[in-house]
Amino acid sequence: MTKPPRHPPAELAGRQPAAVVSALTVLEEVARAGPGVTAKEISTALGLPPATTYRLVNLLVAEEYLVRLADLRGFALGRKVIELAGAAAREALPPGVPEAVTALRTRVRLAVHLVRYRDGRLRLVDPDPDHPPSAEALLARHLHASAVGKLLLAERRDLLPVALARLTPATITRPDLLDLELAGVRNEQAARQLGELRRDRGCLAFPVRGRAGDLLAGLALSTSPDRVSRLDRAVLRLIGRCVDELADLLTPDPT
């Protein structure tokens, strides 16, 4: 059955390039400022009238380009922006990588995400389209509260923030406890978070390493905190095989 054509929202209908540019500028400011930025802060940063800013923000939320944060005040990039970014990133992945991740999703029937690490930064390069993860900006801003962030911090202590923000009651905010957590990540070659970034989500992440042991990527499985703690061994074996496959696919050929 053919879907009817989708018309643009009334606010952006017709020839209104200025409105479109303003909406895109709002998206850029949310991406720059990070999760939790408020409409008032956006208005001040961009020099837009408050009424215009609120109208644009509400429109972008309705269209799923922005999302209102439940635990944090303000806004973050929404599902559609994540999907667009993920599609662009997937195009740059080496052949075989998207197929390997998709195959794992089919087998485990849980949310599976792939991140890449470069120059001390993480980037969501293949987020699960059926189970959108937390916004990349949120993960990057609070490395201590995510499993993929802990993989990076275990390698790069220089990236540890001065203050560890509490996002949920389970977030680790004491530096000494985080040090113990990261030591465990290095010993187990796996990182987990149980309701530390969002109360309702847990995550288990495994490092994908190059031939020299360098951290190339992280393969993360996300579900409820309770389920993360009791994953079946068969699922863990499937993840391990996928990690090995990704290591071969992501490691440049020396020749």
C-alpha positions as CSV (number, residue, x, y, z in Angstrom):
1,M,0.0,0.0,0.0
2,T,1.4,3.4,-1.1
3,K,1.8,5.9,1.7
4,P,0.3,9.3,1.1
5,P,2.8,12.1,0.6
6,R,3.9,13.8,3.8
7,H,3.4,17.5,3.8
8,P,5.7,19.8,5.8
9,P,4.4,21.4,9.0
10,A,2.4,24.5,8.5
11,E,5.1,26.6,10.2
12,L,7.5,25.6,7.5
13,A,5.2,25.3,4.6
14,G,5.6,27.5,1.5
15,R,8.6,29.5,0.7
16,Q,10.1,30.3,4.1
17,P,13.8,29.7,3.9
18,A,14.5,31.9,6.9
19,A,12.3,29.6,9.1
20,V,14.1,26.6,7.8
21,V,17.5,28.1,8.5
22,S,16.4,29.2,12.0
23,A,15.3,25.6,12.7
24,L,18.6,24.2,11.5
25,T,20.5,26.8,13.6
26,V,18.6,25.6,16.7
27,L,19.6,22.0,16.0
28,E,23.2,23.1,15.6
29,E,23.1,25.0,18.9
30,V,21.6,22.0,20.8
31,A,24.4,19.8,19.3
32,R,27.0,22.3,20.3
33,A,25.7,23.0,23.8
34,G,24.9,19.3,24.6
35,P,22.0,17.6,26.3
36,G,20.1,19.7,28.9
37,V,20.3,23.0,27.0
38,T,17.1,25.0,27.6
39,A,15.0,27.1,25.2
40,K,16.0,30.2,27.1
41,E,19.7,29.4,26.6
42,I,19.2,28.6,22.9
43,S,17.4,32.0,22.5
44,T,20.2,33.9,24.2
45,A,23.0,32.1,22.3
46,L,21.4,32.6,18.9
47,G,19.9,36.0,19.5
48,L,16.4,34.8,18.6
49,P,13.2,36.2,20.2
50,P,12.0,33.8,22.9
51,A,8.7,33.3,21.3
52,T,10.4,32.2,18.0
53,T,12.7,29.9,19.8
54,Y,9.9,28.2,21.8
55,R,7.9,27.8,18.6
56,L,10.9,26.2,16.7
57,V,11.8,24.0,19.6
58,N,8.3,22.7,20.0
59,L,8.1,22.0,16.3
60,L,11.4,20.1,16.3
61,V,10.2,18.1,19.3
62,A,6.9,17.2,17.5
63,E,8.9,16.1,14.4
64,E,11.4,14.1,16.6
65,Y,14.4,16.1,15.7
66,L,14.7,17.1,19.3
67,V,13.6,15.4,22.5
68,R,12.7,16.7,25.9
69,L,14.9,15.2,28.6
70,A,13.1,13.3,31.4
71,D,15.9,13.3,34.0
72,L,17.7,16.4,32.8
73,R,16.0,19.7,32.2
74,G,16.0,21.0,28.6
75,F,16.5,19.3,25.3
76,A,18.7,16.9,23.4
77,L,19.0,15.8,19.8
78,G,16.2,13.4,18.9
79,R,15.7,10.1,17.0
80,K,15.6,11.5,13.5
81,V,18.9,13.4,13.9
82,I,20.5,10.2,15.4
83,E,19.2,8.2,12.4
84,L,20.6,10.7,9.9
85,A,24.0,10.7,11.6
86,G,24.0,6.9,11.8
87,A,23.2,6.6,8.1
88,A,26.0,8.9,7.2
89,A,28.5,7.1,9.5
90,R,27.5,3.7,8.2
91,E,28.3,4.7,4.7
92,A,32.0,5.3,5.8
93,L,32.3,1.9,7.5
94,P,34.5,-0.8,5.9
95,P,32.7,-3.4,3.9
96,G,31.3,-6.2,6.1
97,V,31.0,-4.2,9.3
98,P,27.3,-3.2,9.0
99,E,26.4,-6.7,8.0
100,A,28.2,-8.2,11.0
101,V,26.4,-5.9,13.4
102,T,23.1,-6.5,11.7
103,A,23.5,-10.2,11.9
104,L,24.3,-10.0,15.6
105,R,21.1,-8.0,16.2
106,T,19.1,-10.6,14.4
107,R,20.5,-13.4,16.6
108,V,20.4,-11.8,20.0
109,R,17.2,-9.8,19.5
110,L,18.4,-7.0,21.7
111,A,19.6,-3.5,21.0
112,V,23.2,-3.5,19.6
113,H,25.2,-0.4,18.9
114,L,28.7,0.2,17.4
115,V,30.9,3.1,18.4
116,R,34.3,4.1,17.0
117,Y,37.1,5.8,19.0
118,R,39.4,8.3,17.5
119,D,41.6,11.0,19.1
120,G,40.0,10.5,22.5
121,R,36.4,10.8,21.2
122,L,33.6,8.3,20.7
123,R,31.3,8.4,17.8
124,L,28.1,6.3,17.3
125,V,28.7,4.8,13.8
126,D,26.0,2.2,13.8
127,P,23.2,2.8,16.3
128,D,20.4,0.2,16.4
129,P,17.6,1.7,14.2
130,D,14.9,-0.2,16.1
131,H,16.2,0.7,19.6
132,P,17.7,4.3,19.4
133,P,20.4,4.7,22.0
134,S,21.0,7.8,24.1
135,A,22.2,10.8,22.1
136,E,25.8,10.7,21.1
137,A,26.4,14.1,22.8
138,L,25.1,12.7,26.1
139,L,27.4,9.7,25.9
140,A,30.4,11.9,25.0
141,R,29.6,14.4,27.7
142,H,29.2,11.8,30.5
143,L,31.8,9.1,29.7
144,H,31.7,7.9,33.3
145,A,28.0,7.0,33.1
146,S,28.0,4.8,30.0
147,A,29.6,1.4,29.2
148,V,31.1,2.7,25.9
149,G,32.5,5.7,27.8
150,K,34.0,3.5,30.4
151,L,35.9,1.6,27.7
152,L,37.5,4.8,26.6
153,L,38.2,6.1,30.2
154,A,39.9,2.8,31.0
155,E,42.4,3.6,28.2
156,R,42.6,7.3,28.7
157,R,42.7,8.6,32.3
158,D,43.4,12.0,31.0
159,L,39.8,12.2,29.8
160,L,38.4,11.9,33.3
161,P,36.2,14.9,34.0
162,V,37.0,17.1,37.0
163,A,33.4,16.6,38.4
164,L,31.4,13.4,37.9
165,A,27.8,14.5,37.2
166,R,25.0,12.5,38.8
167,L,22.5,11.6,36.1
168,T,20.6,8.9,38.1
169,P,20.9,7.5,41.7
170,A,23.1,4.8,40.3
171,T,25.7,7.1,38.6
172,I,29.2,6.7,40.0
173,T,30.2,10.1,41.3
174,R,33.1,9.3,43.6
175,P,36.5,9.3,41.8
176,D,37.9,6.4,43.9
177,L,34.9,4.2,43.1
178,L,35.2,5.1,39.4
179,D,38.9,4.1,39.6
180,L,37.9,0.7,40.9
181,E,35.3,0.4,38.2
182,L,37.8,1.2,35.4
183,A,40.3,-1.3,36.9
184,G,37.6,-3.9,36.5
185,V,37.1,-2.9,32.9
186,R,40.7,-3.4,32.1
187,N,40.8,-6.7,33.8
188,E,37.6,-8.1,32.4
189,Q,37.9,-6.4,28.9
190,A,34.3,-5.4,29.3
191,A,32.4,-2.5,30.7
192,R,28.8,-2.2,32.0
193,Q,26.5,0.3,33.3
194,L,23.3,-0.5,35.2
195,G,20.9,2.4,35.2
196,E,23.7,5.0,35.5
197,L,22.9,7.0,32.4
198,R,19.1,6.4,32.3
199,R,17.3,4.6,35.1
200,D,15.5,2.2,32.7
201,R,18.6,1.1,30.6
202,G,21.6,-0.9,31.2
203,C,24.5,-1.7,28.8
204,L,27.3,-4.2,28.4
205,A,30.2,-3.1,26.1
206,F,33.2,-4.9,24.7
207,P,36.4,-3.4,23.2
208,V,37.3,-4.1,19.6
209,R,41.0,-3.9,19.3
210,G,43.6,-3.7,16.5
211,R,46.6,-5.9,16.1
212,A,48.7,-3.8,18.4
213,G,46.0,-3.8,21.1
214,D,44.8,-0.3,20.3
215,L,41.1,0.5,21.0
216,L,39.3,0.8,17.7
217,A,35.7,0.5,18.6
218,G,33.2,-0.7,21.2
219,L,30.3,-3.1,20.6
220,A,27.5,-2.5,23.1
221,L,24.4,-4.4,23.9
222,S,21.6,-2.5,25.6
223,T,18.6,-3.7,27.6
224,S,17.1,-3.3,31.0
225,P,19.6,-3.1,33.9
226,D,18.3,-6.4,35.4
227,R,18.7,-8.3,32.1
228,V,22.3,-7.0,31.6
229,S,23.2,-8.6,34.9
230,R,22.0,-12.1,33.8
231,L,22.7,-12.4,30.1
232,D,22.8,-15.9,28.7
233,R,26.2,-17.4,28.0
234,A,25.1,-18.2,24.4
235,V,24.4,-14.5,23.9
236,L,27.9,-13.6,25.3
237,R,29.5,-16.1,22.9
238,L,27.7,-14.6,19.9
239,I,28.9,-11.1,21.0
240,G,32.5,-12.4,21.4
241,R,32.5,-13.9,17.9
242,C,31.2,-10.6,16.5
243,V,33.9,-8.6,18.3
244,D,36.6,-10.9,16.7
245,E,35.0,-10.4,13.3
246,L,34.9,-6.7,13.7
247,A,38.5,-6.6,14.8
248,D,39.5,-8.2,11.5
249,L,37.2,-5.9,9.5
250,L,38.2,-2.7,11.2
251,T,42.0,-3.3,11.3
252,P,43.7,-1.8,8.2
253,D,45.6,-4.3,6.0
254,P,49.3,-3.8,6.6
255,T,50.0,-4.4,2.9
